[in-house]
Amino acid sequence: MLKKENKIFVVVCPDLQLRKQLIARLAVKLGFALIPSDAMKLIKQNVHAYDLSTAYFVMCSEYSFRGASITNQRLYEMAARGICVIVGVRALPREYELISQAFYPDNL
């Protein structure tokens, strides 16, 4: 099982379908599901599908750190409290590398 560092898990991949598969594999490693097909049912398209004030975890396949900075801060606060936050992005901006743990297709 993967050790949870209190950071945002970021799956970086330009292909959306591969990104979803990688998020599902990460969710299995974190213990949210037994097999990736079950984990796929937990993944939402974007972060706005969650009520961030009451969510027990966040798993979304399309996220942009360039969007609302308040959402970025809220996700980081959730991760710092130990709540699992996994987002999929096309590319990770350099300024967000410090608060995230990046996963790429070749290391997951």
Secondary structure, DSSP 8 states (H G I E B T S, - for coil): -----SSEEEEE-S-HHHHHHHHHHHHHHTTS-SSHHHHHTT-BSSGGGS-TTT-SEEEES---TTS-HHHHHHHHHHHHTT-EEEEEESS--GGGSTTEEEE-GGG-
